[in-house]
Amino acid sequence: MYVGLVKTLTTREFYHSPGILKSVRPGQSLLVTDHGEPAFTVTKAGSRPRRTAEQLLRRSREVIRGDRPVTDYTAILKAMKR
């Protein structure tokens, strides 16, 4: 039974058929009840948003302000292998 975007299941139904989550769309929820009382809610997560290199660089500049040294991690790894 659907109430908005929430499907209601009993605890027994949830534990005996966990594959029911595959039928739920990202962002939708399952309300699991125990003896008619809400026990917990399961919300299916969507895929993480993809970020471009430019967005990541802009975000790093917001987090770390000011001058910061440039580190060549490839050179450090190569030196460690020697």
Number of C-alpha atoms within 10 A of each C-alpha: 7 8 8 8 11 18 16 17 19 16 17 11 13 17 12 9 9 9 10 13 16 9 8 17 13 13 12 17 19 20 19 22 18 12 8 10 10 14 12 11 15 14 15 15 12 10 7 6 6 7 8 9 9 9 11 11 11 11 11 11 12 10 9 9 8 7 7 7 5 6 8 8 9 9 10 10 10 9 9 8 7 5
